[in-house]
Amino acid sequence: MAYISLLAGIASVFLLACVSPGPSFVIISSTAIAVSRQAGMLIGAGVAAATLTWAAAVMLGLGLLLAQAAWLYNTIKLAGVAYLIYLGLLMILTARRGRASMDMKPAPPMSAIRYVGKGYLVAVSNPTAAIFFGSVFSAMLPSVAPIWVYVSAVGLVTGVSAIWHCGIGVVFSVRPIQAAYRRMKRGIDAVAGTVLVLLGVRLAISR
């Protein structure tokens, strides 16, 4: 019973971490609005895969390694910063192309694996994920417990991540929201791109 309460606590804390808006939220919502529900959910699946990667890595001792090896953490952090700023600038440049570009045929959608990969890269390179799994998640796990507890913890956070992030793709793909996006595409793309760039800058200057 104690282990069940422990797992419920881990799932609750992780859900609160997911609810806090970040790069994943921006990428999923903007893709679901601009492209399709499926595209948004595929990116959400990529984010969930990144959650699985981090949780499994903690089980294998990467959390302790990150705490001891500052260079590894900084490498992950810089990769995340660069990717966020790249995505943000790309969205801003798209928004600045003007109404003429909006009248053109939209670019063909990417393959499913590329959407999943995009979500994975955004999430796995996010230093906030490294901090959460390297500190909060690992600290909440008991030092000695049956193997099923550790496996369940990994499965729980992965499931919560999948439900939450794929749910964002569903919510932001409803027709009224998509119709509003088409009317305000340039402004929304510019704002979303700016948010991504600012998130990247904030991560770059944070310690």
C-alpha positions in Angstrom: 0.0 0.0 0.0 2.9 2.3 0.8 4.3 1.8 -2.7 1.0 2.5 -4.3 0.8 5.9 -2.4 4.4 6.6 -3.5 3.6 5.9 -7.1 0.5 8.1 -6.9 2.6 10.9 -5.5 5.2 10.6 -8.3 2.4 10.7 -10.9 0.8 13.7 -9.3 4.1 15.7 -9.1 4.9 14.9 -12.7 1.5 15.9 -13.9 2.0 19.3 -12.2 5.3 19.6 -14.0 3.6 18.8 -17.3 0.9 21.4 -16.8 3.4 24.2 -16.5 3.7 25.6 -20.1 7.0 25.1 -21.8 8.6 24.4 -25.2 6.6 21.2 -25.7 3.3 22.9 -25.1 4.2 25.6 -27.7 5.3 23.1 -30.3 2.4 20.7 -29.9 -0.3 23.4 -29.8 1.0 25.4 -32.8 1.4 22.2 -34.9 -2.1 20.9 -34.0 -3.6 24.3 -34.9 -1.6 24.8 -38.1 -1.4 21.3 -39.4 -3.7 18.6 -37.9 -4.7 16.7 -34.8 -2.6 13.8 -35.9 0.5 15.9 -36.3 0.0 17.4 -32.8 -0.6 14.0 -31.3 2.5 12.6 -33.0 4.6 15.3 -31.5 3.0 14.6 -28.2 4.0 10.9 -28.6 7.6 12.1 -29.2 7.5 14.1 -26.0 6.3 11.0 -24.2 9.1 9.0 -25.7 11.6 11.5 -24.3 9.9 11.1 -20.9 10.5 7.4 -21.1 14.1 8.0 -22.1 14.8 10.3 -19.1 12.9 8.1 -16.6 14.8 5.0 -17.8 18.1 6.9 -17.7 17.5 7.7 -14.1 17.0 4.1 -13.3 20.3 3.3 -15.0 22.1 6.0 -13.0 22.3 8.9 -15.4 20.7 11.2 -12.8 23.7 10.7 -10.6 26.0 11.1 -13.5 24.4 14.5 -14.5 24.8 15.7 -10.9 28.5 14.8 -10.9 29.4 15.7 -14.5 28.7 19.4 -15.1 30.0 19.2 -18.7 27.3 16.6 -19.7 24.5 18.7 -18.2 25.8 21.8 -19.9 26.1 20.0 -23.3 22.4 18.9 -23.0 21.5 22.4 -22.0 23.2 24.1 -24.9 21.8 21.6 -27.4 18.3 22.4 -26.1 18.9 26.1 -26.2 20.1 25.9 -29.8 17.2 23.8 -31.0 14.6 26.0 -29.3 16.1 29.2 -30.8 16.3 27.6 -34.2 12.6 26.6 -34.1 11.6 30.0 -32.8 13.5 31.9 -35.5 12.1 29.6 -38.1 8.5 30.4 -37.0 9.3 34.2 -36.9 10.7 34.1 -40.4 7.7 32.3 -41.7 5.4 34.9 -40.1 7.4 37.7 -41.7 7.0 36.4 -45.2 3.8 38.3 -45.4 0.3 37.6 -46.8 1.7 36.6 -50.2 3.1 33.5 -48.6 -0.2 32.7 -47.0 -1.9 32.5 -50.4 0.5 29.8 -51.5 -0.3 26.2 -51.1 0.8 24.9 -47.7 3.9 22.8 -47.5 3.2 19.0 -47.5 3.1 17.6 -44.0 6.1 15.8 -42.7 6.2 12.0 -42.2 4.9 10.6 -38.9 8.4 9.7 -37.8 9.6 13.3 -38.3 6.8 14.7 -36.2 7.6 12.2 -33.4 11.3 13.0 -33.8 10.6 16.7 -33.5 8.7 16.3 -30.3 11.4 13.9 -28.9 14.2 16.4 -29.7 12.4 19.3 -28.1 11.7 17.4 -24.9 14.8 15.3 -24.5 17.1 18.3 -24.9 15.1 20.5 -22.5 17.3 21.1 -19.4 14.2 21.4 -17.3 13.6 17.7 -17.9 17.2 16.9 -16.8 16.6 18.9 -13.6 13.3 17.2 -12.9 14.4 13.6 -13.5 17.9 14.1 -12.1 16.6 15.6 -8.8 12.9 15.4 -8.1 12.1 12.1 -9.8 15.2 10.3 -8.5 14.7 11.7 -5.0 11.1 10.4 -4.8 12.2 6.9 -5.7 13.0 4.6 -2.7 16.6 3.4 -2.5 15.4 -0.1 -2.0 12.1 -1.4 -3.4 10.8 -4.3 -5.5 11.6 -4.1 -9.2 7.9 -3.6 -10.1 7.9 -0.3 -8.2 10.7 1.1 -10.5 9.1 -0.2 -13.6 5.7 1.1 -12.6 7.2 4.6 -11.9 8.7 4.7 -15.4 5.5 3.5 -16.9 3.4 6.0 -14.9 5.3 9.1 -15.9 5.4 8.0 -19.5 1.7 7.4 -19.5 0.9 10.7 -17.9 3.2 12.4 -20.4 1.5 10.7 -23.4 -2.1 11.5 -22.1 -1.3 15.1 -21.3 0.7 16.0 -24.4 -1.4 14.1 -26.9 -4.4 15.7 -25.2 -3.0 19.1 -26.1 -2.9 18.1 -29.7 -6.5 17.1 -29.6 -7.7 20.2 -27.8 -5.9 22.6 -30.1 -7.0 20.8 -33.3 -10.8 21.6 -32.9 -12.2 23.5 -35.9 -13.0 26.8 -34.2 -9.4 27.1 -32.9 -8.0 26.2 -36.3 -10.3 28.7 -38.0 -9.2 31.4 -35.6 -5.6 30.5 -36.4 -6.1 30.9 -40.1 -7.3 34.4 -39.5 -4.4 35.3 -37.2 -1.7 33.0 -38.6 1.1 35.6 -38.9 0.5 37.0 -35.4 0.3 33.6 -33.8 3.4 32.2 -35.5 5.3 35.4 -34.5 4.2 35.1 -30.9 4.9 31.3 -30.7 8.3 31.8 -32.3 9.2 34.6 -30.0 8.1 32.5 -27.0 10.4 29.7 -28.1 13.3 32.1 -28.6 12.8 33.7 -25.2 12.6 30.2 -23.6 15.9 29.3 -25.2 17.5 32.6 -24.0 16.1 32.0 -20.5 17.6 28.5 -20.4 20.9 29.8 -21.7 21.3 32.4 -18.9 19.9 30.2 -16.2 22.2 28.4 -13.8 
